[in-house]
């Protein structure tokens, strides 16, 4: 889709320009015209002209003396001196003491500069405003020559800010969107209706008025909406929810009315409202609520009820917080469809990587399936970033195409940050980190139902990690058993257990491991029903599931105390288990840690070879 751009100048803009020009004329031009015949001279000239009796009029004003010649054709100015006889001398020369005005501009010039010029300026800017309004009115029905549209209010405060996209040769299609087959299938019906509405009308079916795309950031919600418009080849209005919110009450509602009016004129078309939660939050009825936002929401609800879906106007919206939207906005008849746009699975990640890999030059040996396996949990935007980082790394190293090494390093860059160039660790710190990371890997390898180790490194990263152990499952897992979760907790504690076993002391390097183990143990007890004491009782609620998942406990203080006790006991049990695994395999721990200390990075294959050769 191609955005049509037309400059937009408001009435306030032209008025400000006109006022600026008038101010500049008054400050710089008019004073010069008025004072152009006043000549500054020395005090000696005044005395000489007084002696020659050649002074016509004179005015003494503070530190300045204004005087004219005998014919009053030239005005002179000079400063005052300590001269007690000056007044008598001027009187004797025949001077006339009176106020001298320097505004000696001719009546015609005065009329031109004080009246004609300002009037001409305002008339010119008025003509420009009329011309712009006429163009807007003549071009309002044609989506090819309009980007912004509005009510023409003062300063454009009541105007809509939607961008209009129309068909172009490089428009986005469904083929450009990978990894979201279910969402594309649901949206395909909207495209079919816009192409052949009679097929649906014959059976009595009506087009859904709206579809809500919800999912984590970066999963391609906006891209899907543009792809619908690209497939249907209809105008596509795009606006963000925050653009409806104005400082003045009522302006957001005016924008909504204007948007739907223009959409009805250009039907069939698609209206896309991004981040709709900015205006669609639940109305809680509190006195401190945002009246402007609620008025805008009410207007949106009214407009969605009032427009005729048979014309082919489809409302698409996207949000990361569907649970925060007002129920009145989500009911059938407004947003009839809820389309989840989730993080892609293994097959979807591979398809997305292939789409983006077509845009760069890749080496023949690049295995995108392996990259997809390694990038579990990545969104479409993150996968695009991984491909771009691989291309940038290839350029930095002087290669003509991106290799498998570039892709693998780009994944680490996205996950853990860039390698630190100036990070200097002492030999002791480096050895501690080596044992710490091998402790994670060894505990994972010695447990069943644990993901295989893919890579171990002790190279510091810009994210703050001094090293990390990467585990990669052969396939994506939707369900995790209790034993698999316990194994994960044991693996998290493996680094600290290795430090205790080998060095007999603690370091701060396990802070992130402790956080992850505690979070997982608490979820097992409060959300997953994996506690013998509480059975299948939900003790914690999660909100904003797509934005980090904020959690809050829903139980009494006594129950919270019991939860804390069970979390501590669960983590301690797995910590003890990890310590025992490392104690039973301490020789392998020494051997692999020494190898990692020397090499700094080892692959999963090298790790397993060293472990099995022990």
TIPA-222293 format. One record per residue (C-alpha): x, z, y; residue number from 0. Coordinates in nm, 4 decimals. Example, Ala and Ser with C-alpha at 12.3 -4.5 7.8 and 13.67 -1.06 7.14 Angstrom:
2
px|pz|py|nr
1.2300|0.7800|-0.4500|0
1.3670|0.7140|-0.1060|1
This chain:
614
px|pz|py|nr
0.0000|0.0000|0.0000|0
0.1221|-0.0752|0.3490|1
0.0552|0.1455|0.6494|2
-0.0775|-0.0410|0.9529|3
0.0801|0.0968|1.2719|4
-0.0771|0.0626|1.6152|5
0.0489|0.2625|1.9162|6
-0.1996|0.5215|2.0338|7
-0.2001|0.6394|2.3987|8
-0.4552|0.8949|2.5177|9
-0.6109|0.9439|2.8626|10
-0.4031|1.2567|2.9111|11
-0.0860|1.0540|2.8509|12
-0.1635|0.8016|3.1279|13
-0.2737|1.0722|3.3733|14
0.0533|1.2580|3.3213|15
0.2531|0.9392|3.3852|16
0.0593|0.8711|3.7070|17
0.1068|1.2272|3.8333|18
0.4769|1.2108|3.7541|19
0.5199|0.8925|3.9585|20
0.3289|1.0399|4.2569|21
0.5449|1.3532|4.2448|22
0.8650|1.1475|4.2376|23
0.7467|0.9422|4.5367|24
0.6650|1.2564|4.7349|25
0.9967|1.4206|4.6490|26
1.2357|1.1296|4.6929|27
1.0788|0.8253|4.8632|28
0.8436|0.9563|5.1333|29
1.0986|1.1982|5.2895|30
1.3515|0.9155|5.3131|31
1.1004|0.6903|5.4859|32
1.0027|0.9630|5.7270|33
1.3557|1.0679|5.8151|34
1.5326|0.7369|5.8065|35
1.5664|0.7195|6.1967|36
1.6919|1.0817|6.2502|37
2.0672|1.0770|6.3200|38
2.2890|1.3816|6.2796|39
2.5546|1.4179|6.5544|40
2.8048|1.6757|6.6757|41
2.7405|1.9332|6.9483|42
2.9756|1.7398|7.1832|43
2.7355|1.4441|7.1806|44
2.4552|1.6744|7.3007|45
2.6698|1.8069|7.5868|46
2.7877|1.4587|7.6867|47
2.4317|1.3200|7.6912|48
2.3191|1.6217|7.8953|49
2.5951|1.5559|8.1511|50
2.4931|1.1860|8.1613|51
2.1286|1.2938|8.2068|52
2.0411|1.0778|7.9049|53
1.8207|1.3319|7.7171|54
1.4487|1.2667|7.7000|55
1.2936|1.5401|7.4796|56
1.4526|1.8453|7.3232|57
1.3433|2.1099|7.0675|58
1.5488|2.4167|6.9772|59
1.4323|2.5475|6.6369|60
1.6458|2.8300|6.4988|61
1.9812|2.6850|6.3937|62
1.8789|2.3237|6.4629|63
1.8450|2.1287|6.7883|64
1.6404|1.8067|6.7883|65
1.6681|1.5775|7.0917|66
1.6036|1.2158|7.1876|67
1.7594|0.9724|7.4296|68
1.5986|0.8940|7.7616|69
1.3933|0.6077|7.6122|70
1.2781|0.8200|7.3109|71
1.3922|0.5464|7.0704|72
1.6326|0.7571|6.8639|73
1.6068|1.1133|6.7373|74
1.9270|1.3176|6.7070|75
1.9909|1.6502|6.5392|76
2.2758|1.8973|6.5720|77
2.3443|2.2636|6.5070|78
2.3299|2.5464|6.7634|79
2.6394|2.7072|6.9162|80
2.6989|3.0306|7.1080|81
2.6334|2.8627|7.4438|82
2.4300|3.0821|7.6893|83
2.4235|2.8028|7.9501|84
2.2783|2.5384|7.7189|85
1.9132|2.5793|7.8261|86
2.0020|2.5621|8.1984|87
2.2226|2.2602|8.1425|88
1.9457|2.0792|7.9541|89
1.6957|2.1691|8.2270|90
1.9283|2.0357|8.4959|91
1.9653|1.7067|8.2995|92
1.5903|1.6515|8.3250|93
1.5131|1.7122|7.9547|94
1.1526|1.7707|7.8509|95
1.1203|2.0803|7.6253|96
0.8548|2.0057|7.3589|97
0.8026|1.9833|6.9801|98
0.9540|1.6695|6.8350|99
0.7857|1.5258|6.5227|100
0.9989|1.3266|6.2845|101
0.6938|1.1626|6.1219|102
0.7221|0.8529|6.3320|103
0.6198|0.6133|6.0561|104
0.4025|0.3297|6.1742|105
0.0273|0.3684|6.1097|106
0.0312|0.0693|5.8767|107
0.3218|0.2047|5.6683|108
0.1666|0.5503|5.6609|109
-0.1630|0.4021|5.5348|110
0.0123|0.1966|5.2669|111
0.2246|0.4784|5.1253|112
-0.0258|0.7637|5.1509|113
-0.3437|0.5861|5.0396|114
-0.2990|0.2346|4.9055|115
-0.0054|0.3094|4.6707|116
-0.1630|0.6145|4.4952|117
-0.4941|0.4303|4.4616|118
-0.3195|0.1269|4.3127|119
-0.1319|0.3453|4.0631|120
-0.4463|0.5212|3.9406|121
-0.6282|0.1879|3.9247|122
-0.3481|0.0370|3.7153|123
-0.3476|0.3234|3.4653|124
-0.7268|0.3157|3.4531|125
-0.7090|-0.0525|3.3632|126
-0.4602|0.0295|3.0839|127
-0.6940|0.2976|2.9451|128
-0.9910|0.0589|2.9538|129
-0.7843|-0.2062|2.7780|130
-0.6811|0.0336|2.5015|131
-1.0390|0.1534|2.4489|132
-1.1637|-0.2047|2.4371|133
-0.9013|-0.2970|2.1756|134
-0.9962|0.0053|1.9666|135
-1.3665|-0.0767|1.9826|136
-1.3098|-0.4433|1.8943|137
-1.0734|-0.3630|1.6089|138
-1.2587|-0.0604|1.4679|139
-1.4310|-0.2505|1.1891|140
-1.1165|-0.4188|1.0647|141
-0.8895|-0.2013|0.8491|142
-0.6086|-0.4521|0.8875|143
-0.5443|-0.3674|1.2538|144
-0.6056|0.0037|1.2817|145
-0.3980|0.3012|1.1845|146
-0.5516|0.5860|1.3843|147
-0.9075|0.6194|1.4963|148
-1.1018|0.8705|1.6950|149
-1.3653|0.9662|1.9445|150
-1.1427|0.8980|2.2445|151
-1.1628|1.2576|2.3629|152
-0.9382|1.4081|2.6275|153
-0.5846|1.3852|2.4948|154
-0.7147|1.2640|2.1584|155
-0.8093|1.6201|2.0574|156
-1.1209|1.5051|1.8773|157
-0.9692|1.2050|1.7087|158
-0.8903|1.1637|1.3428|159
-0.5253|1.1430|1.2401|160
-0.5744|0.9574|0.9130|161
-0.3339|0.6797|0.8230|162
-0.4884|0.3650|0.6816|163
-0.3091|0.1781|0.4061|164
-0.4112|-0.1696|0.2984|165
-0.3075|-0.4029|0.0215|166
0.0496|-0.5272|0.0312|167
0.2731|-0.7229|-0.2017|168
0.4619|-0.4097|-0.3093|169
0.1565|-0.1829|-0.3388|170
0.1615|0.1098|-0.5808|171
-0.0122|0.0491|-0.9136|172
-0.0816|0.2618|-1.2198|173
0.2234|0.1027|-1.3815|174
0.4366|0.2769|-1.1174|175
0.3018|0.6170|-1.2260|176
0.4302|0.7436|-1.5607|177
0.3763|1.0599|-1.7600|178
0.0149|1.1221|-1.6531|179
-0.1866|0.9132|-1.8966|180
-0.4879|1.1478|-1.9013|181
-0.5162|1.1536|-1.5224|182
-0.4835|0.7748|-1.5032|183
-0.7547|0.7318|-1.7634|184
-0.9967|0.9500|-1.5642|185
-0.9152|0.7697|-1.2398|186
-0.9471|0.4262|-1.4005|187
-1.3272|0.4651|-1.3980|188
-1.3206|0.4937|-1.0191|189
-1.1208|0.1722|-0.9998|190
-1.3645|-0.0034|-1.2341|191
-1.6604|0.1079|-1.0237|192
-1.5012|-0.0212|-0.7033|193
-1.4284|-0.3540|-0.8755|194
-1.7631|-0.4004|-1.0563|195
-2.0253|-0.1494|-0.9344|196
-2.3129|-0.3511|-1.0810|197
-2.1925|-0.2737|-1.4351|198
-2.2513|0.0970|-1.3693|199
-2.5703|0.0548|-1.1678|200
-2.7345|-0.1443|-1.4503|201
-2.7193|0.1588|-1.6766|202
-2.8124|0.4003|-1.3985|203
-2.4734|0.5638|-1.3564|204
-2.3517|0.6621|-1.0110|205
-1.9976|0.6792|-0.8822|206
-1.8475|1.0297|-0.8558|207
-1.8398|1.1287|-0.4901|208
-1.5094|1.3076|-0.5200|209
-1.2241|1.3896|-0.7533|210
-0.9907|1.6862|-0.7116|211
-0.6320|1.6468|-0.8309|212
-0.4757|1.9852|-0.9023|213
-0.1376|2.0716|-1.0425|214
0.2136|2.1993|-0.9654|215
0.4142|2.0529|-0.6768|216
0.5938|1.7271|-0.7493|217
0.3717|1.6083|-1.0340|218
0.2529|1.2951|-0.8499|219
-0.0925|1.3786|-0.7118|220
-0.0465|1.1759|-0.3918|221
0.1138|0.8931|-0.5886|222
-0.1875|0.8794|-0.8226|223
-0.4271|0.8604|-0.5274|224
-0.2323|0.5696|-0.3769|225
-0.2248|0.4010|-0.7176|226
-0.6069|0.4172|-0.7335|227
-0.6295|0.2399|-0.3992|228
-0.3629|-0.0092|-0.5083|229
-0.5492|-0.0937|-0.8278|230
-0.8856|-0.1173|-0.6496|231
-0.7344|-0.3163|-0.3588|232
-0.9406|-0.1303|-0.0998|233
-0.8416|0.0488|0.2227|234
-0.6904|0.3909|0.1674|235
-0.7309|0.6659|0.4289|236
-0.4700|0.9414|0.3971|237
-0.4783|1.2692|0.5904|238
-0.3472|1.6204|0.5342|239
-0.5809|1.9193|0.5390|240
-0.3701|2.0888|0.8061|241
-0.4325|1.7966|1.0462|242
-0.7979|1.8991|1.0744|243
-0.7058|2.2392|1.2154|244
-0.6929|2.2401|1.5958|245
-0.6393|2.5047|1.8617|246
-0.9861|2.4473|2.0083|247
-1.2935|2.5438|1.8059|248
-1.4984|2.2412|1.7026|249
-1.2193|1.9833|1.7149|250
-1.1583|1.9966|1.3384|251
-1.5284|1.9355|1.2689|252
-1.5183|1.6404|1.5090|253
-1.2266|1.4937|1.3162|254
-1.4206|1.5251|0.9908|255
-1.7216|1.3447|1.1409|256
-1.4979|1.0716|1.2774|257
-1.3178|1.0291|0.9443|258
-1.6376|0.9833|0.7444|259
-1.7868|0.7533|1.0094|260
-1.4884|0.5206|0.9885|261
-1.4827|0.5417|0.6088|262
-1.8484|0.4333|0.5897|263
-1.7748|0.1388|0.8191|264
-1.4865|0.0233|0.5996|265
-1.6565|0.0831|0.2634|266
-1.5625|0.0337|-0.0124|267
-1.2592|0.2529|0.0491|268
-1.0813|0.5680|-0.0636|269
-1.0342|0.8803|0.1498|270
-0.7486|1.1045|0.0379|271
-0.7176|1.4606|0.1739|272
-0.3852|1.6149|0.0778|273
-0.3447|1.9949|0.0609|274
-0.7207|2.0434|0.0996|275
-0.6803|2.4201|0.0565|276
-0.5724|2.4298|0.4233|277
-0.9404|2.3913|0.5220|278
-1.1193|2.4552|0.1910|279
-1.0346|2.8212|0.1244|280
-1.3072|3.0564|0.0096|281
-1.5239|3.1996|0.2867|282
-1.5017|3.5760|0.2527|283
-1.7289|3.6653|0.5456|284
-1.4756|3.8948|0.7115|285
-1.4982|3.9463|1.0876|286
-1.1385|3.8384|1.1351|287
-1.1900|3.5026|0.9693|288
-1.0817|3.1709|1.1146|289
-1.3933|3.0282|1.2817|290
-1.2329|2.6901|1.3387|291
-1.1360|2.6512|0.9720|292
-1.4813|2.7585|0.8529|293
-1.6549|2.5187|1.0924|294
-1.4326|2.2387|0.9651|295
-1.5138|2.3307|0.6042|296
-1.8876|2.3422|0.6779|297
-1.8700|1.9995|0.8389|298
-1.6799|1.8639|0.5388|299
-1.9457|2.0000|0.3023|300
-2.2215|1.8437|0.5130|301
-2.0518|1.5051|0.5329|302
-1.9904|1.4945|0.1566|303
-2.3591|1.5628|0.1002|304
-2.4697|1.3046|0.3555|305
-2.2751|0.9900|0.2748|306
-2.4029|0.7307|0.0293|307
-2.1762|0.7059|-0.2755|308
-2.3284|0.3703|-0.3692|309
-2.1380|0.2122|-0.0785|310
-1.8145|0.2769|-0.2646|311
-1.6601|0.5567|-0.0577|312
-1.4595|0.7851|-0.2876|313
-1.3102|1.1155|-0.1758|314
-0.9871|1.2165|-0.3484|315
-0.8201|1.5482|-0.2729|316
-0.5081|1.7255|-0.3933|317
-0.4131|2.0919|-0.4038|318
-0.1697|2.3324|-0.5655|319
-0.4196|2.6198|-0.5369|320
-0.7519|2.5193|-0.6963|321
-0.8490|2.8844|-0.7516|322
-0.8452|2.9419|-0.3728|323
-1.1024|2.6702|-0.2934|324
-1.4580|2.7529|-0.1891|325
-1.7073|2.7205|-0.4792|326
-1.9402|2.5151|-0.2574|327
-1.6678|2.2522|-0.2282|328
-1.6174|2.2271|-0.6043|329
-1.9773|2.1980|-0.7154|330
-2.1075|1.8702|-0.8666|331
-2.2205|1.6320|-0.5964|332
-1.9129|1.6953|-0.3882|333
-1.6073|1.7050|-0.6102|334
-1.7630|1.5956|-0.9367|335
-1.4328|1.5768|-1.1230|336
-1.1432|1.8125|-1.1668|337
-0.8380|1.6167|-1.2763|338
-0.5415|1.8320|-1.3804|339
-0.2023|1.6771|-1.3082|340
0.0268|1.8943|-1.5173|341
0.4006|1.8921|-1.5758|342
0.4912|1.6019|-1.8061|343
0.5639|1.6539|-2.1746|344
0.8656|1.5098|-2.3560|345
0.7134|1.1611|-2.3871|346
0.5991|1.1708|-2.0245|347
0.9417|1.2793|-1.8977|348
1.1062|0.9939|-2.0827|349
0.8589|0.7436|-1.9323|350
0.9158|0.8812|-1.5831|351
1.2925|0.8587|-1.6274|352
1.2577|0.4953|-1.7373|353
1.0505|0.4105|-1.4285|354
1.3095|0.5592|-1.1935|355
1.6087|0.4355|-1.3965|356
1.4930|0.0767|-1.3299|357
1.5800|0.1289|-0.9633|358
1.9486|0.1997|-1.0336|359
2.2210|0.0460|-1.2473|360
2.2750|0.2384|-1.5720|361
2.5379|0.2085|-1.8432|362
2.4241|0.0691|-2.1828|363
2.4959|0.3988|-2.3606|364
2.2547|0.6097|-2.1484|365
2.0154|0.7996|-2.3762|366
1.7060|0.8804|-2.1669|367
1.5407|1.0551|-2.4620|368
1.8201|1.3128|-2.4661|369
1.7950|1.3539|-2.0894|370
1.4195|1.4076|-2.1243|371
1.4760|1.6756|-2.3899|372
1.7296|1.8541|-2.1731|373
1.5057|1.8512|-1.8639|374
1.2171|2.0465|-2.0156|375
0.9788|2.1816|-1.7512|376
1.0872|1.9350|-1.4833|377
0.8257|1.7697|-1.2619|378
0.8137|1.4010|-1.1767|379
0.9790|1.4644|-0.8394|380
1.2604|1.6601|-1.0044|381
1.3145|1.3825|-1.2591|382
1.3366|1.1287|-0.9762|383
1.5920|1.3557|-0.8109|384
1.7904|1.3767|-1.1361|385
1.8123|0.9964|-1.1566|386
1.9146|0.9726|-0.7916|387
2.1786|1.2447|-0.8329|388
2.3212|1.0537|-1.1303|389
2.3511|0.7391|-0.9174|390
2.5149|0.9330|-0.6324|391
2.7655|1.0906|-0.8716|392
2.8531|0.7486|-1.0111|393
2.9261|0.6248|-0.6587|394
3.1407|0.9311|-0.5833|395
3.3512|0.8571|-0.8914|396
3.3847|0.4864|-0.8124|397
3.1688|0.3560|-1.0972|398
2.9385|0.0545|-1.0778|399
2.6691|0.2142|-1.2951|400
2.5464|0.5628|-1.3881|401
2.6692|0.6917|-1.7251|402
2.5351|0.9530|-1.9673|403
2.7816|1.2028|-1.8217|404
2.6394|1.1408|-1.4735|405
2.2860|1.2100|-1.5957|406
2.3862|1.5279|-1.7797|407
2.5762|1.6574|-1.4789|408
2.2836|1.5733|-1.2489|409
2.0539|1.7894|-1.4649|410
2.2921|2.0828|-1.4230|411
2.3057|2.0134|-1.0498|412
1.9262|2.0262|-1.0190|413
1.8978|2.3374|-1.2396|414
2.1991|2.5447|-1.1307|415
2.3346|2.3698|-0.8203|416
2.6631|2.1917|-0.7542|417
2.9951|2.3064|-0.8917|418
3.1745|2.5448|-0.6602|419
3.4993|2.3891|-0.5485|420
3.6611|2.6963|-0.3930|421
3.5344|2.9686|-0.6268|422
3.8318|3.1681|-0.7530|423
3.7829|3.4238|-1.0302|424
4.0511|3.6527|-1.1609|425
4.1576|3.6159|-1.5226|426
3.9708|3.9340|-1.6126|427
3.6466|3.8165|-1.4473|428
3.6785|3.4782|-1.6148|429
3.7239|3.6446|-1.9528|430
3.4208|3.8716|-1.8966|431
3.2048|3.5699|-1.8088|432
3.3289|3.3869|-2.1199|433
3.2324|3.6771|-2.3499|434
2.9026|3.7159|-2.1638|435
2.7965|3.3534|-2.2160|436
2.9167|3.3413|-2.5771|437
2.7171|3.6603|-2.6345|438
2.3987|3.4749|-2.5334|439
2.4841|3.1764|-2.7531|440
2.5869|3.3807|-3.0577|441
2.2699|3.5947|-3.0543|442
2.0570|3.2798|-3.0226|443
2.2390|3.1049|-3.3078|444
2.2085|3.4018|-3.5452|445
1.8316|3.4295|-3.5061|446
1.5723|3.2077|-3.6668|447
1.3151|3.0292|-3.4516|448
1.5548|3.0088|-3.1553|449
1.6299|2.6918|-2.9605|450
1.9684|2.5345|-3.0453|451
2.2554|2.5824|-2.8018|452
2.3243|2.2617|-2.6093|453
2.6052|2.3657|-2.3769|454
2.8068|2.6684|-2.2611|455
3.0030|2.6741|-1.9372|456
3.1798|2.9293|-1.7182|457
3.2131|2.7033|-1.4135|458
3.0541|2.8766|-1.1098|459
2.7614|2.7003|-0.9434|460
2.6236|2.7061|-0.5899|461
2.3081|2.8842|-0.7113|462
2.5215|3.1954|-0.7659|463
2.5559|3.1587|-1.1435|464
2.9102|3.2232|-1.2702|465
2.8210|3.0402|-1.5917|466
2.5258|2.9663|-1.8138|467
2.4197|2.8869|-2.1679|468
2.1814|2.5942|-2.2096|469
1.9371|2.5932|-2.5004|470
1.7246|2.2865|-2.5746|471
1.4361|2.2655|-2.8213|472
1.3980|1.9523|-3.0321|473
1.0416|1.9143|-2.9033|474
0.8190|2.0726|-2.6405|475
0.6394|2.3877|-2.7490|476
0.2912|2.4713|-2.6288|477
0.2530|2.7931|-2.8267|478
0.5117|3.0648|-2.8821|479
0.4843|3.3277|-3.1541|480
0.5572|3.6949|-3.0995|481
0.8805|3.6629|-3.2965|482
0.9974|3.3712|-3.0813|483
0.9349|3.5749|-2.7658|484
1.1245|3.8712|-2.9107|485
1.4124|3.6383|-2.9946|486
1.4167|3.5177|-2.6352|487
1.4413|3.8748|-2.5083|488
1.7234|3.9478|-2.7542|489
1.9064|3.6357|-2.6330|490
1.8662|3.7476|-2.2709|491
2.0281|4.0823|-2.3565|492
2.3113|3.9211|-2.5549|493
2.5361|3.8800|-2.2497|494
2.5258|4.2475|-2.1512|495
2.5641|4.3500|-2.5181|496
2.8860|4.1429|-2.5438|497
3.0273|4.3138|-2.2327|498
2.9500|4.6570|-2.3777|499
3.0988|4.5709|-2.7167|500
3.4248|4.4163|-2.5940|501
3.4956|4.5870|-2.2589|502
3.2968|4.9075|-2.2911|503
3.1555|4.8751|-1.9376|504
2.8773|4.7092|-1.7419|505
2.8960|4.4392|-1.4726|506
2.6453|4.2911|-1.2275|507
2.6497|3.9578|-1.4117|508
2.3442|4.0440|-1.6205|509
2.1028|4.0898|-1.3252|510
1.9130|3.7650|-1.3847|511
1.9057|3.8262|-1.7618|512
1.7537|4.1703|-1.7041|513
1.4901|4.0257|-1.4725|514
1.3901|3.7528|-1.7198|515
1.3800|3.9912|-2.0184|516
1.1669|4.2458|-1.8288|517
0.9261|3.9805|-1.7031|518
0.8777|3.8374|-2.0526|519
0.8337|4.1818|-2.2137|520
0.5741|4.2825|-1.9532|521
0.3807|3.9572|-2.0073|522
0.3737|4.0192|-2.3832|523
0.2079|4.3561|-2.3271|524
-0.0220|4.2905|-2.0306|525
-0.1260|3.9257|-2.0784|526
-0.0542|3.8048|-2.4331|527
-0.2097|4.0997|-2.6211|528
0.1087|4.1622|-2.8236|529
0.0991|4.5417|-2.7976|530
-0.0318|4.7667|-3.0744|531
-0.1538|5.0233|-2.8193|532
-0.3675|4.7959|-2.6014|533
-0.4765|4.5348|-2.8562|534
-0.6418|4.2284|-2.6922|535
-0.6950|4.3750|-2.3472|536
-0.5886|4.1869|-2.0340|537
-0.4122|4.4352|-1.8080|538
-0.2728|4.1847|-1.5598|539
-0.4207|3.8906|-1.3681|540
-0.2270|3.5878|-1.2467|541
-0.3070|3.3919|-0.9311|542
-0.1436|3.0802|-0.7889|543
-0.0517|2.9608|-1.1356|544
0.0962|2.6393|-0.9930|545
0.3013|2.8184|-0.7255|546
0.5023|3.0717|-0.9198|547
0.2170|3.2750|-1.0696|548
0.1779|3.5915|-0.8640|549
0.0616|3.8728|-1.0923|550
-0.1217|4.1966|-1.0231|551
-0.2069|4.4810|-1.2595|552
-0.5754|4.5573|-1.3219|553
-0.5605|4.9011|-1.4817|554
-0.5370|5.2707|-1.4035|555
-0.2192|5.4538|-1.3025|556
-0.2054|5.6231|-1.6423|557
-0.2184|5.2864|-1.8171|558
0.0539|5.1502|-1.5880|559
0.2761|5.4378|-1.6947|560
0.2187|5.3527|-2.0607|561
0.2917|4.9845|-1.9897|562
0.6236|5.0751|-1.8274|563
0.7185|5.2913|-2.1260|564
0.6399|5.0105|-2.3716|565
0.8303|4.7522|-2.1675|566
1.1391|4.9743|-2.1627|567
1.1107|5.0411|-2.5364|568
1.0629|4.6733|-2.6231|569
1.3643|4.5549|-2.4190|570
1.5794|4.8415|-2.5492|571
1.4915|4.7514|-2.9091|572
1.5962|4.3884|-2.8619|573
1.9095|4.4985|-2.6744|574
2.0046|4.7098|-2.9742|575
1.9332|4.4154|-3.2037|576
2.1595|4.1856|-2.9991|577
2.4391|4.4446|-2.9978|578
2.4190|4.4694|-3.3772|579
2.4326|4.0900|-3.4205|580
2.7466|4.0714|-3.2077|581
2.9058|4.3672|-3.3882|582
2.8529|4.1912|-3.7212|583
3.0108|3.8707|-3.5841|584
3.2771|4.0123|-3.3537|585
3.5547|3.7884|-3.4901|586
3.3488|3.4756|-3.4118|587
3.2774|3.6219|-3.0678|588
3.6517|3.6579|-2.9976|589
3.7370|3.3121|-3.1263|590
3.4655|3.1231|-2.9373|591
3.5128|3.3241|-2.6158|592
3.8867|3.2487|-2.6170|593
3.8163|2.8779|-2.6667|594
3.5586|2.8810|-2.3863|595
3.8033|3.0640|-2.1577|596
4.0575|2.7874|-2.2092|597
3.8202|2.4872|-2.1961|598
3.5656|2.6292|-1.9442|599
3.2898|2.4115|-2.0942|600
3.1990|2.3461|-2.4576|601
2.9137|2.1503|-2.6125|602
2.6628|2.2762|-2.8644|603
2.8372|2.0805|-3.1396|604
3.1721|2.2445|-3.0607|605
3.0082|2.5861|-3.0570|606
2.8449|2.5385|-3.3977|607
3.1679|2.3976|-3.5441|608
3.3648|2.7043|-3.4297|609
3.0924|2.9360|-3.5561|610
3.0694|2.7743|-3.8989|611
3.4477|2.7558|-3.9401|612
3.4753|3.1319|-3.8974|613
